[in-house]
Amino acid sequence: MSAEQLRAELAEVLAAAEGPTTTSAARIAVTERRRRCGRRAVVAEEVYRALLTLQRRGVVRRVHDEPGRHAHWELTHRRRPGRR
């Protein structure tokens, strides 16, 4: 899997999430999706690095007002339901 593919998968996971998602939850979601397709799991470092790249590109933002010590992420622009 290329780094670009991982970033695309993470963006899809965050788009489907109900709210901000931790790095670990995003990793688990991507791994579950990949296993259904017979592909290898991803590790936390890959996911964190990909999220930082997406943050630099303005695709995601780190959410600081969530409880706990884990990093939370969300897309910077959410599509509204029913709009394209």
PDB file of N, CA, C and O in Angstrom:
ATOM      1  N   MET A   1       0.841  -1.177   0.000  1.00  0.00           N
ATOM      2  CA  MET A   1       0.000   0.000   0.000  1.00  0.00           C
ATOM      3  C   MET A   1       0.882   1.234   0.000  1.00  0.00           C
ATOM      4  O   MET A   1       1.875   1.311   0.724  1.00  0.00           O
ATOM      5  N   SER A   2       0.512   2.168  -0.800  1.00  0.00           N
ATOM      6  CA  SER A   2       1.277   3.412  -0.843  1.00  0.00           C
ATOM      7  C   SER A   2       0.795   4.347   0.265  1.00  0.00           C
ATOM      8  O   SER A   2      -0.298   4.192   0.809  1.00  0.00           O
ATOM      9  N   ALA A   3       1.641   5.314   0.576  1.00  0.00           N
ATOM     10  CA  ALA A   3       1.283   6.306   1.582  1.00  0.00           C
ATOM     11  C   ALA A   3       0.049   7.092   1.140  1.00  0.00           C
ATOM     12  O   ALA A   3      -0.793   7.452   1.962  1.00  0.00           O
ATOM     13  N   GLU A   4      -0.049   7.354  -0.161  1.00  0.00           N
ATOM     14  CA  GLU A   4      -1.206   8.095  -0.680  1.00  0.00           C
ATOM     15  C   GLU A   4      -2.496   7.291  -0.495  1.00  0.00           C
ATOM     16  O   GLU A   4      -3.537   7.862  -0.169  1.00  0.00           O
ATOM     17  N   GLN A   5      -2.436   5.989  -0.698  1.00  0.00           N
ATOM     18  CA  GLN A   5      -3.609   5.137  -0.484  1.00  0.00           C
ATOM     19  C   GLN A   5      -4.040   5.163   0.975  1.00  0.00           C
ATOM     20  O   GLN A   5      -5.231   5.245   1.279  1.00  0.00           O
ATOM     21  N   LEU A   6      -3.064   5.093   1.876  1.00  0.00           N
ATOM     22  CA  LEU A   6      -3.383   5.140   3.300  1.00  0.00           C
ATOM     23  C   LEU A   6      -4.041   6.466   3.650  1.00  0.00           C
ATOM     24  O   LEU A   6      -5.023   6.489   4.391  1.00  0.00           O
ATOM     25  N   ARG A   7      -3.520   7.559   3.135  1.00  0.00           N
ATOM     26  CA  ARG A   7      -4.119   8.872   3.416  1.00  0.00           C
ATOM     27  C   ARG A   7      -5.557   8.938   2.900  1.00  0.00           C
ATOM     28  O   ARG A   7      -6.428   9.507   3.558  1.00  0.00           O
ATOM     29  N   ALA A   8      -5.805   8.361   1.730  1.00  0.00           N
ATOM     30  CA  ALA A   8      -7.174   8.339   1.186  1.00  0.00           C
ATOM     31  C   ALA A   8      -8.097   7.508   2.068  1.00  0.00           C
ATOM     32  O   ALA A   8      -9.235   7.900   2.324  1.00  0.00           O
ATOM     33  N   GLU A   9      -7.608   6.362   2.532  1.00  0.00           N
ATOM     34  CA  GLU A   9      -8.420   5.514   3.411  1.00  0.00           C
ATOM     35  C   GLU A   9      -8.717   6.224   4.732  1.00  0.00           C
ATOM     36  O   GLU A   9      -9.833   6.137   5.243  1.00  0.00           O
ATOM     37  N   LEU A  10      -7.740   6.916   5.277  1.00  0.00           N
ATOM     38  CA  LEU A  10      -7.965   7.649   6.522  1.00  0.00           C
ATOM     39  C   LEU A  10      -8.992   8.754   6.332  1.00  0.00           C
ATOM     40  O   LEU A  10      -9.836   8.971   7.202  1.00  0.00           O
ATOM     41  N   ALA A  11      -8.932   9.452   5.213  1.00  0.00           N
ATOM     42  CA  ALA A  11      -9.918  10.494   4.934  1.00  0.00           C
ATOM     43  C   ALA A  11     -11.323   9.890   4.849  1.00  0.00           C
ATOM     44  O   ALA A  11     -12.285  10.491   5.326  1.00  0.00           O
ATOM     45  N   GLU A  12     -11.442   8.713   4.248  1.00  0.00           N
ATOM     46  CA  GLU A  12     -12.744   8.038   4.166  1.00  0.00           C
ATOM     47  C   GLU A  12     -13.241   7.643   5.550  1.00  0.00           C
ATOM     48  O   GLU A  12     -14.420   7.810   5.860  1.00  0.00           O
ATOM     49  N   VAL A  13     -12.348   7.122   6.381  1.00  0.00           N
ATOM     50  CA  VAL A  13     -12.718   6.732   7.741  1.00  0.00           C
ATOM     51  C   VAL A  13     -13.191   7.950   8.526  1.00  0.00           C
ATOM     52  O   VAL A  13     -14.208   7.882   9.215  1.00  0.00           O
ATOM     53  N   LEU A  14     -12.471   9.054   8.432  1.00  0.00           N
ATOM     54  CA  LEU A  14     -12.865  10.254   9.158  1.00  0.00           C
ATOM     55  C   LEU A  14     -14.161  10.849   8.615  1.00  0.00           C
ATOM     56  O   LEU A  14     -14.951  11.410   9.374  1.00  0.00           O
ATOM     57  N   ALA A  15     -14.382  10.730   7.317  1.00  0.00           N
ATOM     58  CA  ALA A  15     -15.629  11.231   6.726  1.00  0.00           C
ATOM     59  C   ALA A  15     -16.833  10.445   7.229  1.00  0.00           C
ATOM     60  O   ALA A  15     -17.920  11.003   7.379  1.00  0.00           O
ATOM     61  N   ALA A  16     -16.649   9.158   7.490  1.00  0.00           N
ATOM     62  CA  ALA A  16     -17.743   8.301   7.949  1.00  0.00           C
ATOM     63  C   ALA A  16     -17.951   8.377   9.461  1.00  0.00           C
ATOM     64  O   ALA A  16     -18.971   7.904   9.961  1.00  0.00           O
ATOM     65  N   ALA A  17     -17.020   8.953  10.185  1.00  0.00           N
ATOM     66  CA  ALA A  17     -17.093   8.997  11.646  1.00  0.00           C
ATOM     67  C   ALA A  17     -18.165   9.978  12.117  1.00  0.00           C
ATOM     68  O   ALA A  17     -18.459  10.970  11.450  1.00  0.00           O
ATOM     69  N   GLU A  18     -18.730   9.680  13.264  1.00  0.00           N
ATOM     70  CA  GLU A  18     -19.752  10.544  13.857  1.00  0.00           C
ATOM     71  C   GLU A  18     -19.157  11.822  14.447  1.00  0.00           C
ATOM     72  O   GLU A  18     -19.854  12.826  14.598  1.00  0.00           O
ATOM     73  N   GLY A  19     -17.888  11.779  14.772  1.00  0.00           N
ATOM     74  CA  GLY A  19     -17.229  12.929  15.376  1.00  0.00           C
ATOM     75  C   GLY A  19     -15.733  12.726  15.327  1.00  0.00           C
ATOM     76  O   GLY A  19     -15.251  11.857  14.600  1.00  0.00           O
ATOM     77  N   PRO A  20     -14.985  13.511  16.088  1.00  0.00           N
ATOM     78  CA  PRO A  20     -13.534  13.355  16.104  1.00  0.00           C
ATOM     79  C   PRO A  20     -13.140  11.920  16.467  1.00  0.00           C
ATOM     80  O   PRO A  20     -13.781  11.278  17.299  1.00  0.00           O
ATOM     81  N   THR A  21     -12.086  11.439  15.835  1.00  0.00           N
ATOM     82  CA  THR A  21     -11.643  10.053  15.972  1.00  0.00           C
ATOM     83  C   THR A  21     -10.198  10.024  16.447  1.00  0.00           C
ATOM     84  O   THR A  21      -9.371  10.811  15.988  1.00  0.00           O
ATOM     85  N   THR A  22      -9.899   9.113  17.366  1.00  0.00           N
ATOM     86  CA  THR A  22      -8.518   8.996  17.830  1.00  0.00           C
ATOM     87  C   THR A  22      -7.662   8.338  16.754  1.00  0.00           C
ATOM     88  O   THR A  22      -8.171   7.690  15.840  1.00  0.00           O
ATOM     89  N   THR A  23      -6.360   8.519  16.884  1.00  0.00           N
ATOM     90  CA  THR A  23      -5.419   7.875  15.975  1.00  0.00           C
ATOM     91  C   THR A  23      -5.605   6.366  16.020  1.00  0.00           C
ATOM     92  O   THR A  23      -5.604   5.707  14.980  1.00  0.00           O
ATOM     93  N   SER A  24      -5.764   5.818  17.217  1.00  0.00           N
ATOM     94  CA  SER A  24      -5.930   4.368  17.377  1.00  0.00           C
ATOM     95  C   SER A  24      -7.213   3.871  16.722  1.00  0.00           C
ATOM     96  O   SER A  24      -7.210   2.841  16.048  1.00  0.00           O
ATOM     97  N   ALA A  25      -8.304   4.598  16.918  1.00  0.00           N
ATOM     98  CA  ALA A  25      -9.578   4.193  16.314  1.00  0.00           C
ATOM     99  C   ALA A  25      -9.492   4.250  14.789  1.00  0.00           C
ATOM    100  O   ALA A  25     -10.047   3.393  14.102  1.00  0.00           O
ATOM    101  N   ALA A  26      -8.803   5.251  14.264  1.00  0.00           N
ATOM    102  CA  ALA A  26      -8.632   5.357  12.812  1.00  0.00           C
ATOM    103  C   ALA A  26      -7.792   4.185  12.292  1.00  0.00           C
ATOM    104  O   ALA A  26      -8.093   3.617  11.243  1.00  0.00           O
ATOM    105  N   ARG A  27      -6.740   3.830  13.032  1.00  0.00           N
ATOM    106  CA  ARG A  27      -5.898   2.698  12.640  1.00  0.00           C
ATOM    107  C   ARG A  27      -6.703   1.410  12.624  1.00  0.00           C
ATOM    108  O   ARG A  27      -6.600   0.620  11.685  1.00  0.00           O
ATOM    109  N   ILE A  28      -7.493   1.198  13.645  1.00  0.00           N
ATOM    110  CA  ILE A  28      -8.317  -0.018  13.724  1.00  0.00           C
ATOM    111  C   ILE A  28      -9.320  -0.062  12.572  1.00  0.00           C
ATOM    112  O   ILE A  28      -9.508  -1.110  11.954  1.00  0.00           O
ATOM    113  N   ALA A  29      -9.958   1.061  12.282  1.00  0.00           N
ATOM    114  CA  ALA A  29     -10.939   1.106  11.198  1.00  0.00           C
ATOM    115  C   ALA A  29     -10.289   0.805   9.846  1.00  0.00           C
ATOM    116  O   ALA A  29     -10.846   0.053   9.046  1.00  0.00           O
ATOM    117  N   VAL A  30      -9.116   1.387   9.588  1.00  0.00           N
ATOM    118  CA  VAL A  30      -8.419   1.126   8.323  1.00  0.00           C
ATOM    119  C   VAL A  30      -7.994  -0.336   8.258  1.00  0.00           C
ATOM    120  O   VAL A  30      -8.136  -0.975   7.216  1.00  0.00           O
ATOM    121  N   THR A  31      -7.476  -0.868   9.354  1.00  0.00           N
ATOM    122  CA  THR A  31      -7.038  -2.266   9.385  1.00  0.00           C
ATOM    123  C   THR A  31      -8.207  -3.210   9.114  1.00  0.00           C
ATOM    124  O   THR A  31      -8.065  -4.170   8.357  1.00  0.00           O
ATOM    125  N   GLU A  32      -9.358  -2.945   9.724  1.00  0.00           N
ATOM    126  CA  GLU A  32     -10.539  -3.790   9.500  1.00  0.00           C
ATOM    127  C   GLU A  32     -10.971  -3.748   8.039  1.00  0.00           C
ATOM    128  O   GLU A  32     -11.304  -4.780   7.457  1.00  0.00           O
ATOM    129  N   ARG A  33     -10.965  -2.564   7.452  1.00  0.00           N
ATOM    130  CA  ARG A  33     -11.337  -2.428   6.031  1.00  0.00           C
ATOM    131  C   ARG A  33     -10.364  -3.190   5.148  1.00  0.00           C
ATOM    132  O   ARG A  33     -10.766  -3.859   4.196  1.00  0.00           O
ATOM    133  N   ARG A  34      -9.083  -3.085   5.468  1.00  0.00           N
ATOM    134  CA  ARG A  34      -8.044  -3.725   4.655  1.00  0.00           C
ATOM    135  C   ARG A  34      -8.095  -5.241   4.787  1.00  0.00           C
ATOM    136  O   ARG A  34      -7.889  -5.951   3.803  1.00  0.00           O
ATOM    137  N   ARG A  35      -8.365  -5.744   5.976  1.00  0.00           N
ATOM    138  CA  ARG A  35      -8.426  -7.203   6.175  1.00  0.00           C
ATOM    139  C   ARG A  35      -9.573  -7.822   5.387  1.00  0.00           C
ATOM    140  O   ARG A  35      -9.461  -8.954   4.917  1.00  0.00           O
ATOM    141  N   ARG A  36     -10.667  -7.096   5.240  1.00  0.00           N
ATOM    142  CA  ARG A  36     -11.790  -7.607   4.442  1.00  0.00           C
ATOM    143  C   ARG A  36     -11.380  -7.796   2.984  1.00  0.00           C
ATOM    144  O   ARG A  36     -11.962  -8.609   2.266  1.00  0.00           O
ATOM    145  N   CYS A  37     -10.372  -7.037   2.558  1.00  0.00           N
ATOM    146  CA  CYS A  37      -9.875  -7.127   1.180  1.00  0.00           C
ATOM    147  C   CYS A  37      -8.620  -7.995   1.090  1.00  0.00           C
ATOM    148  O   CYS A  37      -8.016  -8.107   0.023  1.00  0.00           O
ATOM    149  N   GLY A  38      -8.227  -8.611   2.210  1.00  0.00           N
ATOM    150  CA  GLY A  38      -7.057  -9.476   2.213  1.00  0.00           C
ATOM    151  C   GLY A  38      -5.730  -8.730   2.211  1.00  0.00           C
ATOM    152  O   GLY A  38      -4.703  -9.283   1.817  1.00  0.00           O
ATOM    153  N   ARG A  39      -5.748  -7.478   2.650  1.00  0.00           N
ATOM    154  CA  ARG A  39      -4.513  -6.687   2.683  1.00  0.00           C
ATOM    155  C   ARG A  39      -3.982  -6.605   4.106  1.00  0.00           C
ATOM    156  O   ARG A  39      -4.692  -6.893   5.070  1.00  0.00           O
ATOM    157  N   ARG A  40      -2.715  -6.204   4.220  1.00  0.00           N
ATOM    158  CA  ARG A  40      -2.056  -6.177   5.523  1.00  0.00           C
ATOM    159  C   ARG A  40      -2.575  -5.052   6.413  1.00  0.00           C
ATOM    160  O   ARG A  40      -3.119  -4.055   5.938  1.00  0.00           O
ATOM    161  N   ALA A  41      -2.392  -5.240   7.707  1.00  0.00           N
ATOM    162  CA  ALA A  41      -2.773  -4.230   8.690  1.00  0.00           C
ATOM    163  C   ALA A  41      -1.785  -3.066   8.634  1.00  0.00           C
ATOM    164  O   ALA A  41      -0.702  -3.176   8.059  1.00  0.00           O
ATOM    165  N   VAL A  42      -2.177  -1.967   9.234  1.00  0.00           N
ATOM    166  CA  VAL A  42      -1.287  -0.809   9.329  1.00  0.00           C
ATOM    167  C   VAL A  42      -0.872  -0.640  10.785  1.00  0.00           C
ATOM    168  O   VAL A  42      -1.574  -1.082  11.694  1.00  0.00           O
ATOM    169  N   VAL A  43       0.260  -0.005  10.998  1.00  0.00           N
ATOM    170  CA  VAL A  43       0.749   0.224  12.357  1.00  0.00           C
ATOM    171  C   VAL A  43       0.518   1.683  12.742  1.00  0.00           C
ATOM    172  O   VAL A  43       0.327   2.547  11.886  1.00  0.00           O
ATOM    173  N   ALA A  44       0.541   1.932  14.041  1.00  0.00           N
ATOM    174  CA  ALA A  44       0.226   3.258  14.566  1.00  0.00           C
ATOM    175  C   ALA A  44       1.116   4.344  13.973  1.00  0.00           C
ATOM    176  O   ALA A  44       0.636   5.433  13.659  1.00  0.00           O
ATOM    177  N   GLU A  45       2.404   4.060  13.817  1.00  0.00           N
ATOM    178  CA  GLU A  45       3.327   5.065  13.290  1.00  0.00           C
ATOM    179  C   GLU A  45       2.962   5.480  11.868  1.00  0.00           C
ATOM    180  O   GLU A  45       3.049   6.659  11.525  1.00  0.00           O
ATOM    181  N   GLU A  46       2.556   4.522  11.043  1.00  0.00           N
ATOM    182  CA  GLU A  46       2.139   4.831   9.663  1.00  0.00           C
ATOM    183  C   GLU A  46       0.929   5.759   9.671  1.00  0.00           C
ATOM    184  O   GLU A  46       0.870   6.739   8.928  1.00  0.00           O
ATOM    185  N   VAL A  47      -0.027   5.427  10.523  1.00  0.00           N
ATOM    186  CA  VAL A  47      -1.269   6.190  10.585  1.00  0.00           C
ATOM    187  C   VAL A  47      -0.999   7.608  11.095  1.00  0.00           C
ATOM    188  O   VAL A  47      -1.505   8.580  10.534  1.00  0.00           O
ATOM    189  N   TYR A  48      -0.208   7.720  12.151  1.00  0.00           N
ATOM    190  CA  TYR A  48       0.091   9.041  12.701  1.00  0.00           C
ATOM    191  C   TYR A  48       0.824   9.901  11.677  1.00  0.00           C
ATOM    192  O   TYR A  48       0.505  11.078  11.507  1.00  0.00           O
ATOM    193  N   ARG A  49       1.790   9.322  11.004  1.00  0.00           N
ATOM    194  CA  ARG A  49       2.536  10.053   9.976  1.00  0.00           C
ATOM    195  C   ARG A  49       1.602  10.510   8.853  1.00  0.00           C
ATOM    196  O   ARG A  49       1.708  11.636   8.369  1.00  0.00           O
ATOM    197  N   ALA A  50       0.690   9.630   8.446  1.00  0.00           N
ATOM    198  CA  ALA A  50      -0.262   9.978   7.388  1.00  0.00           C
ATOM    199  C   ALA A  50      -1.204  11.095   7.840  1.00  0.00           C
ATOM    200  O   ALA A  50      -1.519  11.998   7.066  1.00  0.00           O
ATOM    201  N   LEU A  51      -1.652  11.030   9.099  1.00  0.00           N
ATOM    202  CA  LEU A  51      -2.531  12.081   9.617  1.00  0.00           C
ATOM    203  C   LEU A  51      -1.806  13.419   9.691  1.00  0.00           C
ATOM    204  O   LEU A  51      -2.400  14.460   9.408  1.00  0.00           O
ATOM    205  N   LEU A  52      -0.541  13.404  10.064  1.00  0.00           N
ATOM    206  CA  LEU A  52       0.230  14.656  10.085  1.00  0.00           C
ATOM    207  C   LEU A  52       0.364  15.241   8.683  1.00  0.00           C
ATOM    208  O   LEU A  52       0.283  16.457   8.506  1.00  0.00           O
ATOM    209  N   THR A  53       0.568  14.386   7.694  1.00  0.00           N
ATOM    210  CA  THR A  53       0.649  14.850   6.309  1.00  0.00           C
ATOM    211  C   THR A  53      -0.685  15.457   5.881  1.00  0.00           C
ATOM    212  O   THR A  53      -0.716  16.521   5.263  1.00  0.00           O
ATOM    213  N   LEU A  54      -1.787  14.781   6.211  1.00  0.00           N
ATOM    214  CA  LEU A  54      -3.107  15.311   5.879  1.00  0.00           C
ATOM    215  C   LEU A  54      -3.358  16.640   6.598  1.00  0.00           C
ATOM    216  O   LEU A  54      -4.005  17.533   6.051  1.00  0.00           O
ATOM    217  N   GLN A  55      -2.848  16.765   7.815  1.00  0.00           N
ATOM    218  CA  GLN A  55      -2.994  18.025   8.546  1.00  0.00           C
ATOM    219  C   GLN A  55      -2.220  19.140   7.841  1.00  0.00           C
ATOM    220  O   GLN A  55      -2.738  20.244   7.674  1.00  0.00           O
ATOM    221  N   ARG A  56      -0.996  18.860   7.431  1.00  0.00           N
ATOM    222  CA  ARG A  56      -0.203  19.874   6.714  1.00  0.00           C
ATOM    223  C   ARG A  56      -0.875  20.293   5.414  1.00  0.00           C
ATOM    224  O   ARG A  56      -0.748  21.442   4.990  1.00  0.00           O
ATOM    225  N   ARG A  57      -1.591  19.366   4.777  1.00  0.00           N
ATOM    226  CA  ARG A  57      -2.288  19.654   3.518  1.00  0.00           C
ATOM    227  C   ARG A  57      -3.632  20.326   3.745  1.00  0.00           C
ATOM    228  O   ARG A  57      -4.288  20.729   2.785  1.00  0.00           O
ATOM    229  N   GLY A  58      -4.055  20.453   4.996  1.00  0.00           N
ATOM    230  CA  GLY A  58      -5.320  21.109   5.303  1.00  0.00           C
ATOM    231  C   GLY A  58      -6.540  20.220   5.168  1.00  0.00           C
ATOM    232  O   GLY A  58      -7.664  20.720   5.129  1.00  0.00           O
ATOM    233  N   VAL A  59      -6.343  18.918   5.095  1.00  0.00           N
ATOM    234  CA  VAL A  59      -7.455  17.975   4.928  1.00  0.00           C
ATOM    235  C   VAL A  59      -8.074  17.624   6.279  1.00  0.00           C
ATOM    236  O   VAL A  59      -9.295  17.515   6.391  1.00  0.00           O
ATOM    237  N   VAL A  60      -7.240  17.448   7.307  1.00  0.00           N
ATOM    238  CA  VAL A  60      -7.718  17.120   8.643  1.00  0.00           C
ATOM    239  C   VAL A  60      -7.164  18.133   9.639  1.00  0.00           C
ATOM    240  O   VAL A  60      -6.222  18.872   9.353  1.00  0.00           O
ATOM    241  N   ARG A  61      -7.776  18.141  10.807  1.00  0.00           N
ATOM    242  CA  ARG A  61      -7.255  18.966  11.894  1.00  0.00           C
ATOM    243  C   ARG A  61      -7.261  18.141  13.162  1.00  0.00           C
ATOM    244  O   ARG A  61      -8.093  17.253  13.346  1.00  0.00           O
ATOM    245  N   ARG A  62      -6.319  18.452  14.032  1.00  0.00           N
ATOM    246  CA  ARG A  62      -6.265  17.799  15.333  1.00  0.00           C
ATOM    247  C   ARG A  62      -7.199  18.551  16.260  1.00  0.00           C
ATOM    248  O   ARG A  62      -7.149  19.778  16.343  1.00  0.00           O
ATOM    249  N   VAL A  63      -8.045  17.820  16.951  1.00  0.00           N
ATOM    250  CA  VAL A  63      -9.038  18.408  17.847  1.00  0.00           C
ATOM    251  C   VAL A  63      -8.474  18.382  19.260  1.00  0.00           C
ATOM    252  O   VAL A  63      -8.130  17.319  19.776  1.00  0.00           O
ATOM    253  N   HIS A  64      -8.381  19.540  19.878  1.00  0.00           N
ATOM    254  CA  HIS A  64      -7.754  19.628  21.192  1.00  0.00           C
ATOM    255  C   HIS A  64      -8.750  19.668  22.345  1.00  0.00           C
ATOM    256  O   HIS A  64      -8.343  19.553  23.501  1.00  0.00           O
ATOM    257  N   ASP A  65     -10.031  19.825  22.068  1.00  0.00           N
ATOM    258  CA  ASP A  65     -10.995  19.955  23.168  1.00  0.00           C
ATOM    259  C   ASP A  65     -11.708  18.642  23.500  1.00  0.00           C
ATOM    260  O   ASP A  65     -12.757  18.658  24.144  1.00  0.00           O
ATOM    261  N   GLU A  66     -11.156  17.516  23.070  1.00  0.00           N
ATOM    262  CA  GLU A  66     -11.732  16.213  23.390  1.00  0.00           C
ATOM    263  C   GLU A  66     -11.144  15.709  24.705  1.00  0.00           C
ATOM    264  O   GLU A  66      -9.994  16.016  25.020  1.00  0.00           O
ATOM    265  N   PRO A  67     -11.917  14.934  25.483  1.00  0.00           N
ATOM    266  CA  PRO A  67     -11.406  14.424  26.760  1.00  0.00           C
ATOM    267  C   PRO A  67     -10.319  13.361  26.544  1.00  0.00           C
ATOM    268  O   PRO A  67     -10.266  12.716  25.497  1.00  0.00           O
ATOM    269  N   GLY A  68      -9.481  13.198  27.521  1.00  0.00           N
ATOM    270  CA  GLY A  68      -8.448  12.166  27.475  1.00  0.00           C
ATOM    271  C   GLY A  68      -7.145  12.687  26.906  1.00  0.00           C
ATOM    272  O   GLY A  68      -7.034  13.851  26.521  1.00  0.00           O
ATOM    273  N   ARG A  69      -6.163  11.802  26.861  1.00  0.00           N
ATOM    274  CA  ARG A  69      -4.828  12.206  26.426  1.00  0.00           C
ATOM    275  C   ARG A  69      -4.534  11.833  24.984  1.00  0.00           C
ATOM    276  O   ARG A  69      -3.476  12.184  24.461  1.00  0.00           O
ATOM    277  N   HIS A  70      -5.451  11.125  24.330  1.00  0.00           N
ATOM    278  CA  HIS A  70      -5.227  10.672  22.961  1.00  0.00           C
ATOM    279  C   HIS A  70      -5.527  11.774  21.949  1.00  0.00           C
ATOM    280  O   HIS A  70      -6.410  12.607  22.151  1.00  0.00           O
ATOM    281  N   ALA A  71      -4.772  11.756  20.862  1.00  0.00           N
ATOM    282  CA  ALA A  71      -5.003  12.710  19.780  1.00  0.00           C
ATOM    283  C   ALA A  71      -6.305  12.356  19.066  1.00  0.00           C
ATOM    284  O   ALA A  71      -6.559  11.189  18.767  1.00  0.00           O
ATOM    285  N   HIS A  72      -7.119  13.362  18.798  1.00  0.00           N
ATOM    286  CA  HIS A  72      -8.363  13.198  18.043  1.00  0.00           C
ATOM    287  C   HIS A  72      -8.245  13.991  16.748  1.00  0.00           C
ATOM    288  O   HIS A  72      -7.624  15.053  16.708  1.00  0.00           O
ATOM    289  N   TRP A  73      -8.849  13.458  15.692  1.00  0.00           N
ATOM    290  CA  TRP A  73      -8.752  14.057  14.364  1.00  0.00           C
ATOM    291  C   TRP A  73     -10.130  14.135  13.728  1.00  0.00           C
ATOM    292  O   TRP A  73     -11.009  13.322  14.014  1.00  0.00           O
ATOM    293  N   GLU A  74     -10.302  15.129  12.859  1.00  0.00           N
ATOM    294  CA  GLU A  74     -11.520  15.226  12.054  1.00  0.00           C
ATOM    295  C   GLU A  74     -11.172  15.930  10.747  1.00  0.00           C
ATOM    296  O   GLU A  74     -10.165  16.630  10.647  1.00  0.00           O
ATOM    297  N   LEU A  75     -12.028  15.729   9.751  1.00  0.00           N
ATOM    298  CA  LEU A  75     -11.837  16.427   8.489  1.00  0.00           C
ATOM    299  C   LEU A  75     -12.035  17.919   8.704  1.00  0.00           C
ATOM    300  O   LEU A  75     -12.826  18.327   9.556  1.00  0.00           O
ATOM    301  N   THR A  76     -11.330  18.722   7.947  1.00  0.00           N
ATOM    302  CA  THR A  76     -11.500  20.165   8.092  1.00  0.00           C
ATOM    303  C   THR A  76     -12.801  20.628   7.454  1.00  0.00           C
ATOM    304  O   THR A  76     -13.395  21.608   7.904  1.00  0.00           O
ATOM    305  N   HIS A  77     -13.250  19.938   6.417  1.00  0.00           N
ATOM    306  CA  HIS A  77     -14.501  20.290   5.736  1.00  0.00           C
ATOM    307  C   HIS A  77     -15.365  19.049   5.641  1.00  0.00           C
ATOM    308  O   HIS A  77     -14.987  18.059   5.014  1.00  0.00           O
ATOM    309  N   ARG A  78     -16.511  19.113   6.261  1.00  0.00           N
ATOM    310  CA  ARG A  78     -17.459  17.988   6.207  1.00  0.00           C
ATOM    311  C   ARG A  78     -18.526  18.326   5.182  1.00  0.00           C
ATOM    312  O   ARG A  78     -19.024  19.449   5.111  1.00  0.00           O
ATOM    313  N   ARG A  79     -18.862  17.308   4.384  1.00  0.00           N
ATOM    314  CA  ARG A  79     -19.968  17.495   3.450  1.00  0.00           C
ATOM    315  C   ARG A  79     -21.276  17.395   4.219  1.00  0.00           C
ATOM    316  O   ARG A  79     -21.433  16.529   5.080  1.00  0.00           O
ATOM    317  N   ARG A  80     -22.191  18.263   3.916  1.00  0.00           N
ATOM    318  CA  ARG A  80     -23.502  18.191   4.564  1.00  0.00           C
ATOM    319  C   ARG A  80     -24.325  17.097   3.900  1.00  0.00           C
ATOM    320  O   ARG A  80     -24.254  16.918   2.684  1.00  0.00           O
ATOM    321  N   PRO A  81     -25.110  16.359   4.694  1.00  0.00           N
ATOM    322  CA  PRO A  81     -25.953  15.302   4.120  1.00  0.00           C
ATOM    323  C   PRO A  81     -26.847  15.851   3.015  1.00  0.00           C
ATOM    324  O   PRO A  81     -27.433  16.924   3.157  1.00  0.00           O
ATOM    325  N   GLY A  82     -26.946  15.122   1.936  1.00  0.00           N
ATOM    326  CA  GLY A  82     -27.791  15.509   0.826  1.00  0.00           C
ATOM    327  C   GLY A  82     -27.170  16.509  -0.117  1.00  0.00           C
ATOM    328  O   GLY A  82     -27.801  16.881  -1.106  1.00  0.00           O
ATOM    329  N   ARG A  83     -25.939  16.966   0.151  1.00  0.00           N
ATOM    330  CA  ARG A  83     -25.270  17.940  -0.717  1.00  0.00           C
ATOM    331  C   ARG A  83     -24.071  17.307  -1.356  1.00  0.00           C
ATOM    332  O   ARG A  83     -23.440  16.424  -0.774  1.00  0.00           O
ATOM    333  N   ARG A  84     -23.752  17.745  -2.541  1.00  0.00           N
ATOM    334  CA  ARG A  84     -22.584  17.230  -3.259  1.00  0.00           C
ATOM    335  C   ARG A  84     -21.641  18.326  -3.602  1.00  0.00           C
ATOM    336  O   ARG A  84     -20.600  18.077  -4.210  1.00  0.00           O
TER     337      ARG A  84
END
